[in-house]
Amino acid sequence: MSTENIKISVKNITKRFELMKTRSEKILNILSFSSKTDRNFWALKGVSFDVFAGEAIGVVGLNGSGKSTLLNIVSEIYPPTTGELTINGDTSIISIGAGLKPALTGRDNIQLKLLMSGLTKKEIKTVSPDIIAFSELGDFIDQPVKNYSSGMKAKLGFSIMAHTNPDIMIIDEALSVGDSTFASKSFDKIREFKAQGKTIFFVSHSAGQVKQIADRVIWMHFGEMREMGKTTEVMPHYEQWQKDFNKKSKPEREQYISDMKHEQRTFSAVDIAVQQLALDIPESSASRVDREKRKALETQKDKLVKQATKQTQKQIQNTKFGFINWLVVILLISLIAFTSKTALADSQTKRDETAKKIEQSKRSSQKKQPQKKASKAKKSTSKVSTSATSSVAVDSTSVDDPTIADSDGNGIPDDQETDTTVNDGAAESVAPDTTYSAPADVVPSQPAVQQPIPPSSSSTANTGEAANNANSATESTTSSESSAESGTTSTSQNGGTQ
Ligand SMILES: Nc1ncnc2c1ncn2[C@@H]1O[C@H](COP(=O)(O)OP(=O)(O)OP(=O)(O)O)[C@@H](O)[C@H]1O
């Protein structure tokens, strides 16, 4: 097949798990403060293969050989520790076991998975009853998935996958956990998909099922891909190996498994580098030239392996959140904390300064107020006295009236000018009136009210003032009228002026 048809390409994929004994070990490991290599377990030790569009690939191997780990990497559920995974084209992968949320009901899981597969709400509504019917879960469909048996989970997962029409289907032992009726129904469905030309990964312990479905087979063996080839070739090899293995005594079998697991624990970055380089130096002949050539090649290989090992170690380290990264995070957090603390302190100082300024301006305005009040009061009392006088004289008629005699032009009609008692009386009666702008507490104490208006003060200046005062008298009258309307005590003013 041409390389254009490659749907999935896996190159030197490794997967390392760290086996922790206690919870604190796990936490320290997550924080990467502890990284003991003796806890490493390489579930995949460098696996490479290509899968073509429309192929059905069977994956076989003993328990713990890495079949599920491999499929979880292809499904992009796990990231590989090292190596490359390429999936070509617009591919949606649905793995049966993956993505079921234990806390959600079967029905909610269906909705969630379908939504994630890009189906619209309308499509979900249409397809959901078919999925529920296929799953044979009955009333359990509204129970949380955490209460399901593994067979029930497989039924739900397979039913969802079968109705989402993905390009690549990853079926991990679904048929071996479900009951036989469901298994044969699912098996028919898989055959249907195969006929449609879908790419299928199919993990099974049943050699019979694999032979029926798979075009090619991957034989996984303790983290390694022992063989990959046509089903008709690989399956006989695998079956023969199983037969031979089962013939061994129990201690022999246990010893073999223990040795293989030991290799998975001691596998290292150097091994990955060697695998990646794939530098096989041919066996040399006894000739001197050959021996020298070989020596040179070995030195070169050592150099390359060292370099590759360094790179691999970096790659492995990158999958962990290393100590340096934590240090950077801590520094960043401290920096942010410090900056925000300084900013807070700055804004506090600014607020204090503003508060001080407000306090100061309040104080100075409080200081100024009595003076203002005094001058206002002074003004208003002089208004009162003048207006009272003018009111008395003209009966609320402006002194601007040319018909009124005011020989000295001080705004006081001539016939009233000497009658200071009238002024006093008027002033006294007017002073407490709140209609005037002078505050009540200031006005009574104003000596200005008691002071008689000088009989003939400087003429021109007073003319204007008098006119103003006359105006204010008119204003006063108006205001007293309005106050009277509103029922205030301004009647005293009226009384005073009348
Ligand atoms: N999260 C994990 N942490 C530690 N070790 C793990 C983890 N997942 C898998 N392993 C180990 O990796 C190895 C491969 O496991 P995997 O589930 O891929 O095997 P398998 O071939 O699918 O087995 P089975 O046929 O029993 O399902 C096993 O030895 C397993 O114990």
PDBQT file of the ligand as one rigid body, heavy atoms in Angstrom, charges set to zero:
ROOT
HETATM    1  N1  LIG A 501      -1.514   3.684  35.206  1.00  0.00    +0.000 N 
HETATM    2  C1  LIG A 501      -0.616   2.723  35.345  1.00  0.00    +0.000 A 
HETATM    3  N2  LIG A 501       0.304   2.798  36.311  1.00  0.00    +0.000 NA
HETATM    4  C2  LIG A 501       1.216   1.847  36.461  1.00  0.00    +0.000 A 
HETATM    5  N3  LIG A 501       1.296   0.774  35.670  1.00  0.00    +0.000 NA
HETATM    6  C3  LIG A 501       0.402   0.628  34.698  1.00  0.00    +0.000 A 
HETATM    7  C4  LIG A 501      -0.606   1.601  34.475  1.00  0.00    +0.000 A 
HETATM    8  N4  LIG A 501      -1.343   1.190  33.415  1.00  0.00    +0.000 NA
HETATM    9  C5  LIG A 501      -0.825   0.030  33.012  1.00  0.00    +0.000 A 
HETATM   10  N5  LIG A 501       0.211  -0.330  33.769  1.00  0.00    +0.000 N 
HETATM   11  C6  LIG A 501       1.057  -1.518  33.609  1.00  0.00    +0.000 C 
HETATM   12  O1  LIG A 501       1.466  -1.560  32.275  1.00  0.00    +0.000 OA
HETATM   13  C7  LIG A 501       1.445  -2.901  31.809  1.00  0.00    +0.000 C 
HETATM   14  C8  LIG A 501       0.598  -2.948  30.543  1.00  0.00    +0.000 C 
HETATM   15  O2  LIG A 501      -0.752  -2.784  30.885  1.00  0.00    +0.000 OA
HETATM   16  P1  LIG A 501      -1.924  -2.908  29.807  1.00  0.00    +0.000 P 
HETATM   17  O3  LIG A 501      -3.202  -2.653  30.482  1.00  0.00    +0.000 OA
HETATM   18  O4  LIG A 501      -1.575  -2.083  28.665  1.00  0.00    +0.000 OA
HETATM   19  O5  LIG A 501      -1.819  -4.439  29.432  1.00  0.00    +0.000 OA
HETATM   20  P2  LIG A 501      -2.819  -5.305  28.554  1.00  0.00    +0.000 P 
HETATM   21  O6  LIG A 501      -1.993  -6.024  27.581  1.00  0.00    +0.000 OA
HETATM   22  O7  LIG A 501      -3.911  -4.477  28.015  1.00  0.00    +0.000 OA
HETATM   23  O8  LIG A 501      -3.358  -6.293  29.651  1.00  0.00    +0.000 OA
HETATM   24  P3  LIG A 501      -4.767  -7.063  29.674  1.00  0.00    +0.000 P 
HETATM   25  O9  LIG A 501      -4.733  -8.036  28.576  1.00  0.00    +0.000 OA
HETATM   26  O10 LIG A 501      -4.749  -7.716  30.994  1.00  0.00    +0.000 OA
HETATM   27  O11 LIG A 501      -5.811  -6.042  29.534  1.00  0.00    +0.000 OA
HETATM   28  C9  LIG A 501       0.917  -3.737  32.913  1.00  0.00    +0.000 C 
HETATM   29  O12 LIG A 501       1.979  -4.388  33.555  1.00  0.00    +0.000 OA
HETATM   30  C10 LIG A 501       0.271  -2.796  33.860  1.00  0.00    +0.000 C 
HETATM   31  O13 LIG A 501       0.414  -3.199  35.172  1.00  0.00    +0.000 OA
ENDROOT
TORSDOF 0
